[in-house]
């Protein structure tokens, strides 16, 4: 498990996390109809085709930059539904270090 350092910020509460989603929606130019934060056993997040984003409440306990990877990953699925080369291009455009963040997230 990764220990938080002073440089590794995290969200203060659910509203802070939801605000980050809203900011990323603006950057990526997608719309989310609903944001839910709840405990999830096997996933960090999921998004439906109609724009319902569900985030694992454990995102509050990990470094913010890893949580941002989760948010961007799910939001890009509103544009590209699979993990194709196009999906990876969108990830690279919005988070150039997304692959490194993904690796770190898997260590959580």
DSSP file (Angstrom, degrees, kcal/mol; ACC not computed):
  #  RESIDUE AA STRUCTURE BP1 BP2  ACC     N-H-->O    O-->H-N    N-H-->O    O-->H-N    TCO  KAPPA ALPHA  PHI   PSI    X-CA   Y-CA   Z-CA
    1    1 A X              0   0    0      0, 0.0     2,-0.4     0, 0.0   107,-0.1   0.000 360.0 360.0 360.0 139.3    0.0    0.0    0.0
    2    2 A X        -     0   0    0    102,-0.1     2,-0.4     1,-0.0    61,-0.1  -0.647 360.0-138.9 -83.3 132.7    1.3    3.5   -0.9
    3    3 A X        -     0   0    0     -2,-0.4     2,-0.2    59,-0.0     5,-0.0  -0.747  22.5-115.3 -90.8 137.4    1.7    5.9    2.0
    4    4 A X        -     0   0    0     -2,-0.4     2,-0.2     2,-0.0     5,-0.1  -0.497  31.4-166.7 -71.9 136.7    0.6    9.5    1.5
    5    5 A X    >   -     0   0    0     -2,-0.2     3,-1.1     4,-0.1    -1,-0.0  -0.615  41.8 -93.2-109.0 176.8    3.3   12.1    1.5
    6    6 A X  T 3  S+     0   0    0      1,-0.3    -2,-0.0    -2,-0.2    -1,-0.0   0.823 127.1  53.9 -59.6 -30.7    2.9   15.8    1.8
    7    7 A X  T 3  S+     0   0    0      1,-0.2     2,-1.2     2,-0.1    -1,-0.3   0.680  92.2  79.7 -78.3 -17.5    3.0   16.0   -2.0
    8    8 A X    <   -     0   0    0     -3,-1.1    -1,-0.2    56,-0.1     0, 0.0  -0.700  69.5-169.4 -97.4  87.9    0.2   13.4   -2.5
    9    9 A X        -     0   0    0     -2,-1.2    55,-4.2    54,-0.1    56,-0.3  -0.243   2.2-166.4 -67.3 160.0   -2.9   15.3   -1.9
   10   10 A X        -     0   0    0     53,-0.2    53,-0.1    54,-0.1     2,-0.1  -0.951  31.6 -85.3-141.1 166.0   -6.3   13.7   -1.5
   11   11 A X        -     0   0    0     48,-0.3     3,-0.1    51,-0.3     4,-0.0  -0.429  27.7-144.1 -72.5 146.1   -9.8   14.8   -1.6
   12   12 A X  S    S-     0   0    0      1,-0.2     2,-0.3    -2,-0.1    -1,-0.1   0.856  70.7 -22.7 -78.1 -36.7  -11.3   16.2    1.6
   13   13 A X  S  > S-     0   0    0      1,-0.1     4,-1.9     0, 0.0    -1,-0.2  -0.910  78.8 -74.2-161.2-178.5  -14.8   14.8    1.2
   14   14 A X  H  > S+     0   0    0     -2,-0.3     4,-2.6     1,-0.2     5,-0.2   0.876 125.3  53.2 -59.3 -40.1  -17.4   13.7   -1.2
   15   15 A X  H  > S+     0   0    0      1,-0.2     4,-2.5     2,-0.2    -1,-0.2   0.897 106.7  52.0 -65.2 -39.5  -18.2   17.2   -2.5
   16   16 A X  H  > S+     0   0    0      2,-0.2     4,-1.6     1,-0.2    -1,-0.2   0.906 111.5  47.7 -61.0 -42.2  -14.5   17.8   -3.2
   17   17 A X  H  X S+     0   0    0     -4,-1.9     4,-1.7     2,-0.2    -2,-0.2   0.909 111.3  50.1 -65.4 -43.5  -14.4   14.6   -5.2
   18   18 A X  H  X S+     0   0    0     -4,-2.6     4,-2.2     1,-0.2    -2,-0.2   0.876 107.3  54.7 -63.8 -37.3  -17.6   15.5   -7.1
   19   19 A X  H  X S+     0   0    0     -4,-2.5     4,-2.3     1,-0.2    -1,-0.2   0.883 105.1  53.4 -63.2 -37.6  -16.1   19.0   -7.9
   20   20 A X  H  X S+     0   0    0     -4,-1.6     4,-2.3     2,-0.2    -1,-0.2   0.901 107.4  51.4 -63.3 -39.9  -13.1   17.2   -9.4
   21   21 A X  H  X S+     0   0    0     -4,-1.7     4,-2.5     2,-0.2    -2,-0.2   0.933 109.5  50.1 -60.7 -45.8  -15.5   15.2  -11.7
   22   22 A X  H  X S+     0   0    0     -4,-2.2     4,-1.9     1,-0.2    -2,-0.2   0.905 110.3  49.8 -60.4 -43.0  -17.2   18.4  -12.8
   23   23 A X  H  X S+     0   0    0     -4,-2.3     4,-1.9     1,-0.2    -1,-0.2   0.907 112.0  47.5 -63.4 -41.8  -13.9   20.1  -13.6
   24   24 A X  H  X S+     0   0    0     -4,-2.3     4,-2.8     2,-0.2     5,-0.3   0.863 107.3  56.9 -68.9 -35.0  -12.8   17.0  -15.6
   25   25 A X  H  X>S+     0   0    0     -4,-2.5     4,-1.7     1,-0.2     5,-1.7   0.920 108.0  48.4 -59.2 -42.6  -16.1   16.9  -17.5
   26   26 A X  H  <5S+     0   0    0     -4,-1.9    -2,-0.2     2,-0.2    -1,-0.2   0.913 113.4  46.7 -63.4 -43.1  -15.5   20.5  -18.5
   27   27 A X  H  <5S+     0   0    0     -4,-1.9    -2,-0.2     1,-0.2    -1,-0.2   0.912 120.4  37.0 -65.8 -43.1  -12.0   19.7  -19.7
   28   28 A X  H  <5S-     0   0    0     -4,-2.8    -1,-0.2    -5,-0.1    -2,-0.2   0.656 106.8-127.8 -85.1 -16.2  -13.0   16.6  -21.6
   29   29 A X  T  <5 +     0   0    0     -4,-1.7     2,-0.3    -5,-0.3    -3,-0.2   0.950  62.1 128.6  65.6  53.5  -16.2   18.1  -22.8
   30   30 A X      < -     0   0    0     -5,-1.7     2,-0.5    -6,-0.1    -1,-0.3  -0.895  52.1-127.8-128.3 162.2  -18.6   15.3  -21.6
   31   31 A X        -     0   0    0     -2,-0.3     2,-0.5    44,-0.1    -9,-0.0  -0.942  12.3-164.0-115.4 132.6  -21.7   15.4  -19.5
   32   32 A X        -     0   0    0     -2,-0.5    20,-0.2     1,-0.1    19,-0.1  -0.967   3.1-164.4-111.2 128.1  -22.4   13.3  -16.5
   33   33 A X  S    S+     0   0    0     18,-1.6     2,-0.3    -2,-0.5    19,-0.2   0.826  73.0   9.9 -80.9 -32.9  -26.0   13.1  -15.4
   34   34 A X  E     -a   52   0A   0     17,-1.6    19,-3.0     2,-0.0     2,-0.5  -0.997  58.6-155.8-150.8 141.7  -25.5   11.8  -11.9
   35   35 A X  E     -a   53   0A   0     -2,-0.3     2,-0.4    17,-0.2    19,-0.2  -0.984  15.6-177.0-121.7 121.6  -22.5   11.2   -9.6
   36   36 A X  E     -a   54   0A   0     17,-3.0    19,-3.2    -2,-0.5     2,-0.5  -0.925   9.9-163.2-115.1 142.5  -22.8    8.6   -6.9
   37   37 A X  E     +a   55   0A   0     -2,-0.4     2,-0.3    17,-0.2    19,-0.2  -0.986  32.4 133.1-124.6 120.6  -20.1    7.8   -4.3
   38   38 A X  E     -a   56   0A   0     17,-2.4    19,-1.9    -2,-0.5    20,-0.3  -0.955  59.6 -72.6-155.4 169.5  -20.5    4.5   -2.5
   39   39 A X        -     0   0    0     -2,-0.3     2,-0.4    17,-0.2    17,-0.1  -0.514  45.4-173.8 -70.0 136.5  -18.6    1.4   -1.4
   40   40 A X        -     0   0    0     -2,-0.2    18,-0.1     3,-0.1    16,-0.0  -1.000  16.2-155.5-132.6 134.1  -17.7   -0.9   -4.2
   41   41 A X  S    S+     0   0    0     -2,-0.4    -1,-0.1     1,-0.1     3,-0.0   0.869  87.0  16.4 -79.2 -37.2  -16.1   -4.2   -3.7
   42   42 A X  S    S+     0   0    0      1,-0.0     2,-0.3     2,-0.0    -1,-0.1   0.522 115.5  53.6-119.5  -7.0  -14.3   -4.9   -7.0
   43   43 A X        -     0   0    0      1,-0.1    -3,-0.1     3,-0.0     3,-0.1  -0.900  56.9-144.4-132.0 156.8  -14.0   -1.6   -8.9
   44   44 A X  S    S-     0   0    0      1,-0.3    12,-2.9    -2,-0.3     2,-0.3   0.763  85.7 -26.4 -83.3 -30.1  -12.8    1.9   -8.4
   45   45 A X  E     -B   55   0A   0     10,-0.2    -1,-0.3    -8,-0.0     2,-0.3  -0.984  53.0-155.6-170.0 167.9  -15.6    3.3  -10.6
   46   46 A X  E     -B   54   0A   0      8,-2.2     8,-2.9    -2,-0.3     2,-0.4  -0.978   5.9-157.9-152.1 157.5  -18.1    2.6  -13.3
   47   47 A X  E     -B   53   0A   0     -2,-0.3     6,-0.2     6,-0.2     2,-0.2  -1.000  11.1-141.8-139.1 138.5  -20.0    4.7  -15.8
   48   48 A X    >   -     0   0    0      4,-1.8     3,-1.9    -2,-0.4     4,-0.0  -0.570  29.0-111.9 -94.1 162.1  -23.2    3.9  -17.7
   49   49 A X  T 3  S+     0   0    0      1,-0.3    -1,-0.1    -2,-0.2    32,-0.0   0.745 117.7  58.9 -65.2 -22.1  -23.9    4.9  -21.3
   50   50 A X  T 3  S-     0   0    0      2,-0.1    -1,-0.3   -18,-0.0   -17,-0.2   0.387 125.7 -97.9 -89.7   6.0  -26.6    7.3  -20.0
   51   51 A X  S <  S+     0   0    0     -3,-1.9   -18,-1.6     1,-0.3   -17,-1.6   0.709  71.0 145.8  94.6  21.1  -24.0    9.2  -17.9
   52   52 A X  E     -a   34   0A   0    -19,-0.2    -4,-1.8   -20,-0.2     2,-0.5  -0.839  30.1-162.8 -93.0 115.7  -24.4    7.8  -14.4
   53   53 A X  E     -aB  35  47A   0    -19,-3.0   -17,-3.0    -2,-0.7     2,-0.5  -0.866   5.3-168.8-101.4 124.9  -20.9    7.8  -12.8
   54   54 A X  E     -aB  36  46A   0     -8,-2.9    -8,-2.2    -2,-0.5     2,-0.4  -0.968   6.8-166.7-114.7 124.7  -20.4    5.7   -9.7
   55   55 A X  E     -aB  37  45A   0    -19,-3.2   -17,-2.4    -2,-0.5     2,-0.3  -0.893  24.6-116.0-113.7 139.9  -17.2    6.2   -7.7
   56   56 A X  E >   -a   38   0A   0    -12,-2.9     3,-2.2    -2,-0.4   -17,-0.2  -0.560  20.2-134.8 -70.8 130.8  -15.8    4.0   -5.0
   57   57 A X  G >  S+     0   0    0    -19,-1.9     3,-1.6    -2,-0.3     4,-0.2   0.711 100.1  75.8 -62.1 -18.9  -15.7    5.8   -1.7
   58   58 A X  G >  S+     0   0    0    -20,-0.3     3,-1.7     1,-0.3     4,-0.3   0.615  72.1  82.8 -69.1 -10.2  -12.2    4.5   -1.2
   59   59 A X  G X  S+     0   0    0     -3,-2.2     3,-0.9     1,-0.3   -48,-0.3   0.778  81.4  64.7 -61.1 -24.1  -11.0    7.0   -3.7
   60   60 A X  G <  S+     0   0    0     -3,-1.6    -1,-0.3     1,-0.2    -2,-0.2   0.692 100.2  52.2 -69.5 -17.4  -11.0    9.4   -0.8
   61   61 A X  G <  S+     0   0    0     -3,-1.7     2,-0.3    -4,-0.2    -1,-0.2   0.427 100.1  69.6-100.9  -0.5   -8.2    7.4    0.8
   62   62 A X  S <  S-     0   0    0     -3,-0.9   -51,-0.3    -4,-0.3     5,-0.1  -0.746  99.3 -72.2-115.4 164.1   -5.8    7.3   -2.1
   63   63 A X    >>  -     0   0    0     -2,-0.3     4,-1.8     1,-0.1     3,-1.1  -0.248  42.8-124.8 -55.1 138.6   -3.6   10.0   -3.7
   64   64 A X  H 3> S+     0   0    0    -55,-4.2     4,-2.7     1,-0.3     5,-0.2   0.848 107.8  60.0 -54.4 -40.4   -5.6   12.4   -5.7
   65   65 A X  H 3> S+     0   0    0    -56,-0.3     4,-1.2     1,-0.2    -1,-0.3   0.822 106.2  48.4 -64.1 -28.7   -3.6   11.9   -8.8
   66   66 A X  H <> S+     0   0    0     -3,-1.1     4,-1.6     2,-0.2    -1,-0.2   0.876 110.9  50.4 -75.4 -38.0   -4.5    8.3   -8.8
   67   67 A X  H  X S+     0   0    0     -4,-1.8     4,-2.4     1,-0.2    -2,-0.2   0.866 105.9  56.1 -64.9 -35.9   -8.2    9.2   -8.3
   68   68 A X  H  X S+     0   0    0     -4,-2.7     4,-2.9     1,-0.2     5,-0.3   0.876 103.0  55.4 -63.9 -36.1   -8.0   11.6  -11.2
   69   69 A X  H  X S+     0   0    0     -4,-1.2     4,-2.8    -5,-0.2    -1,-0.2   0.936 108.1  48.7 -58.8 -45.5   -6.8    8.7  -13.4
   70   70 A X  H  X S+     0   0    0     -4,-1.6     4,-2.2     2,-0.2    -2,-0.2   0.928 112.9  47.6 -60.5 -46.2  -10.0    6.8  -12.4
   71   71 A X  H  X S+     0   0    0     -4,-2.4     4,-2.6     2,-0.2     5,-0.2   0.951 114.4  44.8 -60.9 -51.4  -12.2    9.8  -13.1
   72   72 A X  H  X S+     0   0    0     -4,-2.9     4,-2.6     1,-0.2     5,-0.2   0.913 111.0  55.0 -61.8 -42.9  -10.6   10.5  -16.5
   73   73 A X  H  X S+     0   0    0     -4,-2.8     4,-1.0    -5,-0.3    -1,-0.2   0.931 112.2  42.8 -55.0 -48.6  -10.7    6.8  -17.4
   74   74 A X  H  < S+     0   0    0     -4,-2.2     4,-0.4     1,-0.2     3,-0.4   0.908 113.6  50.9 -67.9 -41.4  -14.4    6.6  -16.8
   75   75 A X  H >< S+     0   0    0     -4,-2.6     3,-1.5     1,-0.2     4,-0.4   0.875 104.6  57.1 -66.0 -36.3  -15.2    9.9  -18.5
   76   76 A X  H >X S+     0   0    0     -4,-2.6     4,-3.0     1,-0.3     3,-1.7   0.814  94.5  68.5 -63.8 -28.2  -13.3    8.9  -21.6
   77   77 A X  T 3< S+     0   0    0     -4,-1.0    -1,-0.3    -3,-0.4    -2,-0.2   0.724  88.1  65.1 -63.7 -19.1  -15.6    5.9  -21.8
   78   78 A X  T <4 S+     0   0    0     -3,-1.5    -1,-0.3    -4,-0.4    -2,-0.2   0.734 113.6  32.8 -71.3 -20.8  -18.4    8.3  -22.7
   79   79 A X  T <4 S+     0   0    0     -3,-1.7     2,-0.5    -4,-0.4    -2,-0.2   0.824 134.6  23.5 -98.0 -46.4  -16.5    9.0  -25.9
   80   80 A X     <  -     0   0    0     -4,-3.0    -1,-0.3     1,-0.1    -2,-0.1  -0.969  67.3-160.4-126.4 113.0  -14.9    5.6  -26.6
   81   81 A X  S    S+     0   0    0     -2,-0.5     2,-0.2    -3,-0.2    -4,-0.1   0.626  71.4  43.7 -73.7 -12.3  -16.7    2.6  -25.0
   82   82 A X  S    S-     0   0    0      0, 0.0    -2,-0.1     0, 0.0     0, 0.0  -0.517  91.1-100.2-120.6-172.3  -13.7    0.2  -25.2
   83   83 A X        +     0   0    0     -2,-0.2    -2,-0.1     4,-0.1    -6,-0.0  -0.255  68.4 141.7-105.6  44.4  -10.0    0.2  -24.5
   84   84 A X  S  > S-     0   0    0      1,-0.1     4,-2.1     3,-0.0     5,-0.2  -0.036  72.4 -89.5 -74.3 180.0   -8.9    0.6  -28.1
   85   85 A X  H  > S+     0   0    0      1,-0.2     4,-2.1     2,-0.2     5,-0.1   0.873 129.6  56.0 -59.8 -37.2   -6.0    2.7  -29.5
   86   86 A X  H  > S+     0   0    0      2,-0.2     4,-2.2     1,-0.2    -1,-0.2   0.915 105.2  51.4 -62.2 -43.0   -8.4    5.6  -29.8
   87   87 A X  H  > S+     0   0    0      1,-0.2     4,-2.4     2,-0.2    -2,-0.2   0.938 110.1  49.2 -56.9 -47.8   -9.3    5.3  -26.1
   88   88 A X  H  X S+     0   0    0     -4,-2.1     4,-2.5     1,-0.2    -1,-0.2   0.839 107.7  55.0 -64.1 -33.3   -5.6    5.3  -25.2
   89   89 A X  H  X S+     0   0    0     -4,-2.1     4,-2.1     2,-0.2    -1,-0.2   0.912 108.7  47.7 -64.9 -42.6   -5.1    8.4  -27.4
   90   90 A X  H  X S+     0   0    0     -4,-2.2     4,-1.7     2,-0.2     5,-0.2   0.909 111.7  50.6 -64.2 -41.1   -7.8   10.3  -25.5
   91   91 A X  H  X S+     0   0    0     -4,-2.4     4,-3.4     1,-0.2    -2,-0.2   0.933 110.9  48.7 -60.8 -45.2   -6.2    9.2  -22.2
   92   92 A X  H  < S+     0   0    0     -4,-2.5    -1,-0.2     1,-0.2    -2,-0.2   0.870 108.7  54.1 -62.8 -37.6   -2.8   10.4  -23.4
   93   93 A X  H  < S+     0   0    0     -4,-2.1     3,-0.2     1,-0.2    -1,-0.2   0.859 120.7  30.2 -65.7 -35.2   -4.3   13.8  -24.5
   94   94 A X  H  < S+     0   0    0     -4,-1.7     2,-0.3     1,-0.2    -2,-0.2   0.774 136.5  21.4 -98.0 -30.1   -5.8   14.4  -21.0
   95   95 A X    ><  -     0   0    0     -4,-3.4     3,-2.2    -5,-0.2    -1,-0.2  -0.743  63.3-173.2-138.6  88.3   -3.4   12.6  -18.8
   96   96 A X  T 3  S+     0   0    0      1,-0.3     3,-0.3    -2,-0.3    -1,-0.1   0.775  89.7  46.6 -55.6 -27.4    0.0   12.2  -20.4
   97   97 A X  T 3> S+     0   0    0      1,-0.2     4,-2.1     2,-0.1     3,-0.4   0.051  75.0 123.7-101.0  26.2    1.3   10.0  -17.5
   98   98 A X  H <>  +     0   0    0     -3,-2.2     4,-2.5     1,-0.2    -1,-0.2   0.831  69.0  55.4 -58.8 -35.9   -1.9    7.9  -17.4
   99   99 A X  H  > S+     0   0    0     -3,-0.3     4,-2.0     2,-0.2    -1,-0.2   0.898 108.6  47.2 -66.9 -38.9    0.0    4.6  -17.8
  100  100 A X  H  > S+     0   0    0     -3,-0.4     4,-2.2     2,-0.2    -1,-0.2   0.903 112.8  49.5 -67.6 -40.5    2.2    5.3  -14.8
  101  101 A X  H  X S+     0   0    0     -4,-2.1     4,-2.5     1,-0.2    -2,-0.2   0.900 108.6  53.4 -63.7 -40.2   -0.8    6.3  -12.7
  102  102 A X  H  X S+     0   0    0     -4,-2.5     4,-1.8     1,-0.2    -2,-0.2   0.916 108.5  49.4 -61.2 -43.2   -2.6    3.1  -13.7
  103  103 A X  H  X S+     0   0    0     -4,-2.0     4,-0.6     1,-0.2    -1,-0.2   0.918 111.9  48.3 -61.7 -44.0    0.4    1.0  -12.6
  104  104 A X  H >< S+     0   0    0     -4,-2.2     3,-1.0     1,-0.2     4,-0.3   0.881 108.0  55.1 -64.4 -37.7    0.5    2.8   -9.2
  105  105 A X  H >< S+     0   0    0     -4,-2.5     3,-1.7     1,-0.3    -1,-0.2   0.877  99.8  59.9 -63.8 -36.9   -3.3    2.4   -8.8
  106  106 A X  H 3< S+     0   0    0     -4,-1.8    -1,-0.3     1,-0.3    -2,-0.2   0.703  98.2  60.7 -65.3 -18.1   -2.9   -1.4   -9.2
  107  107 A X  T <<        0   0    0     -3,-1.0    -1,-0.3    -4,-0.6    -2,-0.2   0.561 360.0 360.0 -82.9  -9.4   -0.6   -1.4   -6.2
  108  108 A X    <         0   0    0     -3,-1.7    -1,-0.2    -4,-0.3    -2,-0.1   0.486 360.0 360.0 -72.5 360.0   -3.4    0.0   -4.0
